Amino acid sequence: MSEWGIKLKGRKEIIQIQKVLRTWKRHSQGLPAMEIVDTWGRKYTLTTVDFNSDKWKKIKEGSRIEVEIGESIRNAIIL
């Protein structure tokens, strides 16, 4: 595996659910899911794969979700 001397950035963002638009008992992979809108008007689709069952039951309008975002190197080409 190659090692790169590039500093990759990461950050955490808090999303507050303004509205739950719809829910599915079985979404594309057969898992429960929901479509939400945050306070900035951005839409998200959440599935149970990212949450344990106790936390999934607590997701509702007004809930806050912390998302950890990180950069990664996807591809390198010779120029």
C-alpha positions as CSV (number, residue, x, y, z in Angstrom):
1,M,0.0,0.0,0.0
2,S,1.3,3.5,-0.9
3,E,1.9,6.1,1.8
4,W,1.1,9.7,1.1
5,G,2.5,12.8,2.8
6,I,-0.8,14.6,2.3
7,K,-2.8,15.8,5.3
8,L,-6.4,14.6,5.0
9,K,-9.0,16.7,6.7
10,G,-11.9,15.5,8.9
11,R,-14.7,17.2,10.7
12,K,-17.9,16.5,12.6
13,E,-21.2,18.0,11.6
14,I,-24.4,18.1,13.7
15,I,-27.6,17.6,11.7
16,Q,-30.9,18.5,13.4
17,I,-33.9,16.8,11.9
18,Q,-36.6,19.3,11.0
19,K,-39.0,16.9,9.3
20,V,-39.4,13.2,8.5
21,L,-40.7,13.1,5.0
22,R,-41.4,9.3,4.8
23,T,-40.4,6.0,6.2
24,W,-40.0,2.5,4.6
25,K,-40.2,-0.8,6.4
26,R,-38.1,-2.3,3.6
27,H,-35.9,0.0,1.5
28,S,-33.5,-1.0,-1.3
29,Q,-31.6,-3.6,0.7
30,G,-34.6,-4.8,2.7
31,L,-33.8,-2.6,5.7
32,P,-36.0,0.0,7.4
33,A,-35.2,3.5,6.2
34,M,-36.4,7.1,6.4
35,E,-36.1,10.3,4.4
36,I,-35.5,13.4,6.4
37,V,-34.9,17.1,6.0
38,D,-32.5,19.0,8.2
39,T,-32.8,22.6,9.4
40,W,-30.8,23.8,6.4
41,G,-33.3,22.2,4.0
42,R,-30.9,19.4,3.0
43,K,-32.4,15.9,2.4
44,Y,-31.0,12.6,3.7
45,T,-31.9,9.0,3.5
46,L,-31.1,7.1,6.7
47,T,-31.1,3.3,7.0
48,T,-30.8,1.1,10.1
49,V,-27.4,-0.2,8.9
50,D,-25.8,3.0,10.5
51,F,-27.7,2.9,13.8
52,N,-28.3,0.2,16.4
53,S,-31.9,-0.6,17.1
54,D,-32.2,1.5,20.3
55,K,-30.9,4.6,18.6
56,W,-33.0,4.0,15.5
57,K,-36.2,4.1,17.5
58,K,-35.3,7.5,19.0
59,I,-34.9,9.2,15.6
60,K,-37.7,11.7,15.1
61,E,-38.3,15.4,14.3
62,G,-36.0,17.6,16.5
63,S,-33.4,14.8,16.9
64,R,-29.8,15.7,16.4
65,I,-27.3,13.4,14.6
66,E,-23.6,13.8,14.7
67,V,-21.9,12.9,11.4
68,E,-18.2,12.4,11.1
69,I,-16.9,13.4,7.6
70,G,-13.4,12.5,6.4
71,E,-11.4,12.9,3.2
72,S,-9.7,10.0,1.6
73,I,-7.6,9.3,-1.5
74,R,-9.7,7.5,-4.0
75,N,-7.4,7.4,-7.0
76,A,-3.9,8.3,-8.2
77,I,-2.7,8.6,-11.8
78,I,0.7,9.3,-13.4
79,L,0.8,12.5,-15.4
